[in-house]
Amino acid sequence: MDLSSLRLSSLEKEGMFHASKWLKHPLLIDQQEMQSLLEEIGDCFICHASGVVSKSDAFVSKKRLLDVYSSYIQATREGLSVDEREMRRFFCNYFTYDLSCLYAVPVAGDRLLIKVAKPVVQMQFHHFFPSSMDGKFHSMVMTGDSVHWGVQFSFPQIFEDPKTHQFFKVNEQDFPNTILFKKIARWLRFSTVPTPFIFQGVRTRVPFRIGKSCFSWIQNHSALKAKGIIVDT
């Protein structure tokens, strides 16, 4: 990827990015399903969002992302532990059709900090915490007792212009990544289902999605076993 296509700027010039009413799609899918999802998205830019990166690491190729995700799924299928710190770093990305929605802040040497100017689809490593107190599953709770569950894609519905402080409803006409997020949502509707967990003897269907191809091996998930959680297949 040509780094010159990513403009250099500063937080003082661009202003602080503010957005709200985020829609979130947590999901666990296998590597073939992830490949299908990335094909559905089509051509887009993927940039690291996990802090300061070198210029050579600013962009992530779909192949590289799929390779790392495949390794994560393979370990999960075999009931092995995963390097969650590394997954949290690598699965922290911005997806955008329009590169002007991002900019880079030069740090020291050849290092950069990628920042958001306008709404992009954000990817994160997803965790949830099963509470024995209320029997509920709490998304994106990062503790030693949480369970890793694929990735989460999120996108805001309201955007505040950092210069005028006007609020805008995020739509397809003015914010091109709206279409990108809708493609993800459409793919999820047809290729995944809400996960049916059995926890403490109670069956609960949670909004975290699971790919249909995962049901054949999901009971091997070591973190689910440790918590006594069963996926009702």
The 8 nearest C-alpha neighbors of each residue, nearest first, counted from 0:
[[1, 2, 58, 60, 59, 4, 44, 3],
 [2, 0, 3, 4, 5, 58, 55, 57],
 [1, 3, 4, 5, 0, 54, 57, 58],
 [4, 2, 5, 1, 6, 7, 0, 54],
 [3, 5, 2, 1, 6, 98, 0, 99],
 [6, 4, 3, 2, 102, 98, 7, 103],
 [5, 7, 102, 4, 103, 8, 3, 99],
 [8, 6, 103, 102, 104, 5, 105, 9],
 [7, 9, 104, 103, 102, 6, 12, 10],
 [10, 8, 12, 11, 104, 13, 7, 103],
 [9, 11, 13, 14, 12, 15, 8, 104],
 [12, 10, 9, 14, 13, 15, 8, 104],
 [11, 13, 9, 10, 14, 8, 15, 162],
 [14, 12, 10, 11, 9, 15, 116, 8],
 [13, 15, 161, 10, 11, 12, 16, 162],
 [16, 14, 161, 17, 10, 13, 11, 116],
 [15, 17, 116, 161, 115, 14, 18, 117],
 [18, 16, 159, 158, 15, 19, 161, 160],
 [17, 19, 158, 157, 155, 159, 16, 20],
 [18, 20, 157, 155, 21, 156, 158, 17],
 [21, 19, 156, 155, 157, 22, 18, 154],
 [22, 20, 155, 154, 19, 156, 23, 153],
 [21, 23, 154, 153, 155, 20, 24, 156],
 [24, 22, 153, 152, 21, 25, 151, 154],
 [23, 25, 152, 151, 153, 26, 22, 207],
 [26, 24, 151, 207, 150, 208, 23, 152],
 [27, 25, 208, 207, 149, 209, 150, 151],
 [26, 28, 149, 209, 148, 210, 208, 150],
 [29, 27, 210, 32, 209, 33, 26, 213],
 [28, 30, 32, 31, 213, 72, 33, 212],
 [29, 31, 33, 69, 32, 34, 68, 28],
 [32, 30, 34, 33, 29, 35, 28, 69],
 [31, 33, 35, 29, 34, 30, 28, 36],
 [34, 32, 30, 36, 35, 31, 37, 29],
 [33, 35, 31, 37, 32, 36, 30, 38],
 [34, 36, 32, 38, 33, 37, 39, 31],
 [37, 35, 39, 33, 38, 34, 32, 40],
 [38, 36, 40, 34, 39, 35, 33, 41],
 [37, 39, 35, 41, 36, 40, 34, 42],
 [38, 40, 36, 37, 41, 35, 182, 186],
 [41, 39, 37, 38, 182, 179, 36, 42],
 [42, 40, 38, 39, 43, 37, 179, 36],
 [43, 41, 40, 44, 96, 38, 37, 39],
 [44, 42, 96, 95, 41, 45, 94, 40],
 [43, 45, 95, 94, 96, 46, 98, 42],
 [44, 46, 94, 59, 93, 58, 92, 43],
 [47, 45, 58, 93, 92, 57, 59, 48],
 [46, 48, 92, 57, 49, 91, 58, 93],
 [47, 49, 92, 91, 50, 93, 113, 46],
 [50, 48, 91, 88, 47, 51, 92, 89],
 [49, 51, 48, 112, 52, 113, 47, 111],
 [50, 52, 112, 111, 110, 49, 53, 113],
 [53, 51, 111, 110, 56, 57, 112, 50],
 [52, 54, 110, 56, 55, 109, 111, 57],
 [55, 53, 57, 56, 110, 109, 111, 52],
 [54, 56, 53, 57, 58, 52, 2, 109],
 [57, 55, 53, 54, 58, 52, 59, 47],
 [56, 58, 54, 46, 47, 55, 52, 53],
 [59, 57, 46, 56, 45, 47, 60, 0],
 [60, 58, 45, 46, 61, 63, 64, 47],
 [61, 59, 63, 62, 64, 58, 45, 0],
 [60, 62, 64, 63, 65, 59, 37, 45],
 [61, 63, 65, 60, 64, 66, 59, 67],
 [62, 64, 66, 60, 65, 61, 67, 59],
 [65, 63, 61, 67, 62, 66, 68, 60],
 [64, 66, 68, 62, 63, 67, 69, 61],
 [67, 65, 63, 69, 64, 68, 62, 70],
 [68, 66, 70, 69, 64, 65, 71, 63],
 [67, 69, 65, 71, 70, 66, 64, 72],
 [68, 70, 30, 72, 66, 71, 67, 65],
 [71, 69, 73, 67, 68, 72, 74, 66],
 [70, 72, 68, 69, 74, 73, 75, 67],
 [73, 71, 75, 69, 74, 70, 76, 29],
 [74, 72, 70, 76, 75, 71, 69, 77],
 [73, 75, 79, 77, 71, 72, 76, 70],
 [74, 76, 72, 78, 77, 73, 220, 79],
 [77, 75, 73, 74, 78, 216, 219, 72],
 [78, 76, 74, 75, 79, 73, 219, 220],
 [77, 79, 219, 221, 75, 220, 76, 74],
 [80, 78, 74, 77, 75, 221, 81, 76],
 [79, 81, 74, 78, 221, 82, 75, 222],
 [82, 80, 83, 79, 74, 71, 75, 86],
 [83, 81, 85, 84, 86, 80, 71, 87],
 [82, 84, 86, 85, 81, 87, 147, 80],
 [83, 85, 87, 86, 82, 88, 81, 89],
 [84, 86, 88, 83, 87, 82, 89, 90],
 [87, 85, 83, 89, 88, 84, 90, 82],
 [86, 88, 124, 84, 85, 90, 89, 83],
 [89, 87, 85, 86, 91, 49, 90, 84],
 [88, 90, 86, 91, 87, 85, 92, 47],
 [89, 91, 123, 124, 87, 88, 86, 92],
 [90, 92, 123, 48, 122, 89, 88, 49],
 [93, 91, 47, 48, 122, 46, 90, 121],
 [92, 94, 121, 46, 45, 120, 48, 119],
 [95, 93, 45, 120, 44, 119, 121, 92],
 [96, 94, 44, 97, 119, 43, 176, 98],
 [95, 97, 43, 176, 44, 98, 175, 94],
 [98, 96, 95, 99, 100, 175, 176, 44],
 [97, 99, 100, 101, 95, 96, 5, 44],
 [98, 100, 101, 97, 102, 5, 6, 116],
 [101, 99, 117, 116, 98, 97, 115, 118],
 [102, 100, 115, 99, 116, 98, 114, 113],
 [103, 101, 6, 114, 7, 113, 5, 8],
 [102, 104, 113, 7, 112, 111, 114, 8],
 [103, 105, 112, 9, 111, 8, 7, 106],
 [106, 104, 111, 110, 103, 112, 107, 7],
 [105, 107, 111, 110, 104, 108, 112, 109],
 [108, 106, 110, 109, 105, 111, 51, 53],
 [107, 109, 110, 106, 105, 111, 53, 54],
 [110, 108, 54, 53, 107, 111, 106, 105],
 [109, 111, 53, 106, 52, 108, 107, 54],
 [112, 110, 105, 106, 52, 51, 104, 103],
 [111, 113, 51, 104, 103, 50, 114, 52],
 [114, 112, 103, 102, 48, 111, 104, 101],
 [115, 113, 102, 101, 103, 112, 116, 104],
 [116, 114, 101, 117, 100, 16, 102, 113],
 [115, 117, 100, 101, 16, 114, 102, 13],
 [118, 116, 100, 115, 119, 101, 16, 174],
 [119, 117, 100, 155, 120, 176, 116, 174],
 [120, 118, 95, 176, 94, 121, 93, 117],
 [121, 119, 94, 154, 153, 93, 180, 95],
 [120, 122, 93, 153, 152, 92, 119, 94],
 [121, 123, 152, 92, 91, 151, 93, 90],
 [124, 122, 91, 151, 90, 150, 125, 121],
 [123, 125, 150, 87, 90, 149, 151, 86],
 [126, 124, 150, 148, 151, 149, 123, 147],
 [127, 125, 147, 139, 146, 148, 145, 140],
 [126, 128, 138, 139, 137, 146, 145, 140],
 [127, 129, 145, 137, 136, 140, 130, 146],
 [130, 128, 136, 135, 137, 131, 127, 134],
 [129, 131, 134, 132, 135, 133, 128, 136],
 [130, 132, 134, 133, 129, 135, 199, 198],
 [131, 133, 130, 134, 135, 129, 199, 136],
 [134, 132, 135, 131, 130, 129, 136, 137],
 [135, 133, 131, 130, 132, 129, 136, 198],
 [136, 134, 133, 130, 129, 137, 131, 132],
 [135, 137, 129, 128, 130, 127, 138, 134],
 [138, 136, 128, 127, 129, 135, 140, 139],
 [137, 139, 127, 140, 126, 136, 128, 125],
 [140, 138, 126, 127, 125, 141, 137, 128],
 [139, 141, 127, 138, 128, 126, 142, 137],
 [142, 140, 139, 145, 126, 143, 127, 128],
 [143, 141, 145, 144, 140, 128, 146, 126],
 [142, 144, 145, 141, 146, 128, 140, 147],
 [145, 143, 142, 146, 128, 141, 129, 226],
 [144, 146, 128, 142, 127, 143, 141, 126],
 [147, 145, 126, 127, 222, 128, 148, 144],
 [146, 148, 126, 125, 149, 145, 127, 222],
 [147, 149, 125, 126, 27, 146, 150, 26],
 [150, 148, 27, 125, 26, 124, 147, 28],
 [151, 149, 124, 125, 123, 26, 25, 148],
 [150, 152, 25, 123, 24, 125, 122, 26],
 [153, 151, 122, 24, 121, 23, 25, 120],
 [154, 152, 23, 121, 22, 120, 24, 21],
 [153, 155, 120, 21, 22, 121, 119, 23],
 [156, 154, 21, 20, 19, 157, 18, 22],
 [155, 157, 169, 20, 168, 21, 19, 158],
 [156, 158, 168, 19, 18, 169, 167, 155],
 [159, 157, 18, 167, 166, 17, 169, 160],
 [160, 158, 166, 165, 17, 164, 161, 18],
 [159, 161, 164, 165, 162, 163, 166, 158],
 [162, 160, 14, 164, 15, 159, 163, 16],
 [161, 163, 160, 164, 14, 13, 165, 159],
 [162, 164, 165, 160, 161, 159, 166, 14],
 [165, 163, 160, 161, 159, 162, 166, 158],
 [164, 166, 163, 160, 159, 167, 161, 162],
 [165, 167, 159, 158, 160, 164, 157, 168],
 [168, 166, 158, 157, 169, 159, 165, 160],
 [167, 169, 157, 156, 170, 158, 166, 159],
 [168, 170, 156, 157, 167, 174, 158, 177],
 [171, 169, 172, 174, 173, 168, 177, 175],
 [170, 172, 177, 174, 175, 173, 178, 169],
 [171, 173, 170, 174, 175, 177, 169, 178],
 [174, 172, 171, 170, 175, 169, 177, 176],
 [173, 175, 171, 176, 170, 172, 177, 169],
 [176, 174, 177, 171, 178, 173, 96, 172],
 [175, 177, 179, 178, 174, 119, 95, 96],
 [176, 178, 171, 180, 175, 179, 174, 170],
 [177, 179, 181, 176, 180, 175, 171, 182],
 [180, 178, 176, 182, 177, 181, 40, 183],
 [181, 179, 183, 177, 182, 178, 184, 176],
 [180, 182, 184, 178, 183, 179, 185, 177],
 [183, 181, 185, 179, 180, 184, 186, 40],
 [182, 184, 180, 186, 181, 185, 187, 179],
 [185, 183, 181, 187, 182, 186, 180, 188],
 [184, 186, 182, 188, 187, 183, 181, 189],
 [185, 187, 183, 184, 188, 189, 190, 182],
 [188, 186, 184, 190, 191, 185, 189, 183],
 [189, 187, 185, 186, 190, 191, 184, 192],
 [188, 190, 187, 186, 191, 185, 192, 184],
 [191, 189, 187, 188, 186, 210, 211, 192],
 [192, 190, 210, 187, 209, 211, 208, 189],
 [191, 193, 208, 209, 194, 210, 190, 211],
 [194, 192, 208, 206, 207, 205, 204, 209],
 [193, 195, 205, 204, 208, 209, 207, 196],
 [196, 194, 204, 231, 203, 230, 205, 193],
 [197, 195, 230, 203, 202, 229, 231, 204],
 [196, 198, 202, 229, 201, 228, 200, 230],
 [199, 197, 228, 200, 201, 196, 202, 229],
 [198, 200, 201, 197, 134, 227, 228, 131],
 [199, 201, 198, 197, 202, 228, 229, 196],
 [202, 200, 197, 198, 199, 203, 196, 134],
 [201, 203, 197, 196, 198, 195, 200, 204],
 [204, 202, 196, 195, 205, 197, 201, 198],
 [203, 205, 195, 194, 196, 193, 202, 206],
 [204, 206, 194, 207, 193, 203, 195, 196],
 [207, 205, 193, 208, 194, 204, 25, 24],
 [206, 208, 25, 205, 26, 193, 194, 209],
 [209, 207, 26, 193, 192, 194, 191, 206],
 [208, 210, 27, 191, 192, 194, 26, 28],
 [211, 209, 191, 28, 212, 213, 27, 190],
 [210, 212, 213, 191, 214, 209, 190, 192],
 [211, 213, 210, 214, 29, 215, 28, 32],
 [214, 212, 210, 211, 215, 217, 216, 29],
 [213, 215, 217, 216, 212, 211, 232, 210],
 [214, 216, 213, 217, 212, 218, 232, 211],
 [217, 215, 214, 218, 219, 213, 76, 220],
 [216, 218, 219, 214, 220, 213, 215, 76],
 [217, 219, 220, 216, 229, 230, 224, 223],
 [220, 218, 78, 217, 216, 221, 76, 77],
 [221, 219, 78, 218, 75, 223, 217, 222],
 [220, 222, 78, 224, 223, 219, 225, 79],
 [221, 223, 225, 224, 146, 220, 226, 147],
 [224, 222, 228, 226, 225, 221, 220, 227],
 [225, 223, 227, 221, 226, 222, 228, 220],
 [224, 226, 222, 223, 227, 221, 228, 220],
 [227, 225, 223, 224, 228, 222, 129, 144],
 [226, 228, 224, 225, 223, 229, 198, 199],
 [229, 227, 223, 198, 226, 197, 224, 196],
 [228, 230, 197, 196, 231, 227, 218, 198],
 [229, 231, 196, 195, 232, 197, 218, 228],
 [232, 230, 195, 196, 229, 197, 202, 194],
 [231, 230, 214, 195, 215, 229, 217, 218]]
